[in-house]
Amino acid sequence: MRCSEIRAALDGAIAEGEIVGAVAVVTDAQETLSTVTAGYENLERELPMKKDALFCIASMTKPITGIAAMMMVEEGNLSLDDSLAKHLPEFLELKDSSGVAVTVTLRQCLSHTSGMSDLSLEEEDDCMRLSELVPLIVSKPVNFPPGTEWRYCQTSINMVGRVVEVLSGMDFPTFVSTRIFDPLGMKDTTFYPDASQIPRIASIYGRMEGGGWERTSHDWVTHGRLETSERYPKANGGLFSTAEDYARFCRSLLKQGSGLVSPESVREFSSVQTGELETGFTPGNGWGLGCAITKQPQGVTAPFSPGTFGHGGLYGTQGWIDPIERRAYILMVQRSDFENADGSKVREEFQRAAAKSGREQRD
């Protein structure tokens, strides 16, 4: 696969001051077709970006949590239409602002239609386990009747992770490592980077007023404790990974869940669950079970086929799977102040270049 147009897209984003560095991978169901690196892993030290750099992938964790839930469904431990309270009895106390009891399902949790309230970073700061979030979440009123609106909800995804813990008898990091990362060879995907991985984490930058870059932090994920495991594993957005590792996850889904779940589970996972509700973060989307789905390609999603599914991350990372073209597109960048990372110009230009190159190769 020709990489020149992809490289030009990344170099252009760096020259325009949109990003400091990037790793971009295009893969089909069998193998990586191209890997392109550009810019810097660390600007102050002038360290060039390397293909094995680790990135905080933030909400690109959510599809992994969704697949973990589908594993529980396949094993007969869970129905997507189970109430959250069936597996976490504390949620029998969940109420709306009038004090009326509210029932939320796992399907609503995964599709961001639960209506549950999110927690602040300060509220989460002392939590070392997913279980410690439960009483904090239950104490807050539901914002709308579940299923009637779409509103992005971190707590609902975290509670899916907690249900997986309860049903599997494993803490969430152990479950995803044992059941997803190890089978796929994702050796650099973790909630808690070790001493050998931390030096490979790409630095995060934000734009300074007047121009230039300012180094920032992963505190939304790490609570300032990157080098320890003294923080709860954010099933909603806590993973670090590499472009190639995430490509391995995408390849499994391109192969209809091979090595993880059945083709039926992948179809359910990547099917629109939100009907005609308006969803974010770009126009024309619906929502599946921990992933966004392109219903009507347009704007930044114009290069995709209808039914393309995936997720972006807070710091600009992107991972999208086109089941028609049988390709996945992974972009790893680390910028802290994107107004809307899913709508970034670098995402649009990378995807356009990669899709064009793929079509030319096929033709």
Residue, then its C-alpha position, 0 to 999 in steps of 0.5 A: m500500500r502506498c504511504s506517500e499520501i498518508r505521510a503527506a497528510l500527517d506532515g501537513a498537520i504538523a506543519e499547520g500546527e495541529i499536532v506534534g507527532a503521529v503514528a498511523v496504521v492501515t490494516d486489513a483482516q490479515e495484516t498491517l498494510s502500512t505504518v507511517t510515523a511523523g513528527y516527534e514523540n517528545l518535542e523538547r528532546e527532539l525525539p522522533m516518533k517511533k512506531d512502537a510509541l505508547f499512547c493514552i487511547a482514552s475512550m478507544t477503551k470503550p469498544i474493548t469494554g463492549i467486547a468484554a460484555m459480549m463475551m459474558v453474553e456468549e457465555g450465558n452470564l448476561s443478557l444485554d436487556d438485564s437491568l444493571a441492578k440484577h448484577l449490581p444490587e446497589f442500583l435498586e436505589l437508583k432514582d430520578s430527580s423526583g425520587v422515583a426508582v429507575t431501571v437501567t439496562l446493560r444495553q442502555c449503558l453501552s449505547h449511552t442512553s442510560g441517563m445516568s450522571d457522570l462523576s467529577l475527577e475529584e469524586e473519582d480521585d480516591c477510587m482504587r477499584l471500579s466497585e468504589l464508584v458504585p455508591l457515588i453513581v447511585s447517589k446521583p439522580v438519573n438525568f432523563p428516562p433511560g432510552t429516550e435520549w442519547r447522552y455520552c456517559q462515562t459512568s455507564i461504561n464503567m458499570v459495564g466493566r464492573v458487571v464483567e468483574v462480578l460475573s467473571g470473578m476477575d478484576f477488569p484489568t486481569f479479564v481484558s488481559t487474559r481474555i483479549f490482549d493475551p490471545l491477540g498478542m497485544k503486549d503493549t496494551t494496559f491500564y498500568p504501563d510498567a517501567s519498560q513502557i513508560p519511557r515509550i509513552a508519547s508526550i501530550y501537548g496543547r497549544m499555547e496562546g500566541g503559538g507554540w506547544e505546551r506539554t500537558s498530562h494524562d491526568w484525566v486518566t491517571h489522576g496524576r499517578l501514571e507510574t502506579s496502579e493506585r487508581y481504578p481501571k477506567a473501563n471508559g477510557g483508561l488504556f494505553s496502547t500502540a497503533e499496532d496493538y490496536a490494529r490487532f484488536c481491529r483485525s479480530l473484528l474484521k475477521q468477525g471476532s476471530g479469537l474473541v467472540s462469534p460473528e453474531s456478537v460482532r454484528e450485535f456489537s456494531s449494530v445501531q442500538t439508538g434508533e433515530l436518536e441524535t448522537g455525537f460526535t459527528p453528524g450521521n452517526g448512531w451508536g452500538l454497544g461501546c462504539a459509534i457507527t457511521k450511518q450516513p457518511q459525511g464530512v470527516t466520515a465521508p471516506f467510510s462505508p455505511g456501517t463503519f464502526g469504531h471510536g475516538g479518544l480524548y487526545g485525538t486517537q482514532g480507530w475505525i473499522d470499515p466492514i465493506e472495504r475490509r480495512a481498519y484505520i488507526l491514528m495515534v496522536q496526543r493533543s490535549d486541547f482538541e475542541n472535538a477530537d473526532g472532528s479533527k482535520v488530521r483525522e479527516e485528512f488521514q482517513r481520506a488519504a488512506a481510503k483513497s490509497g486502498r481503493e487505488q490498490r484494490d482497483 
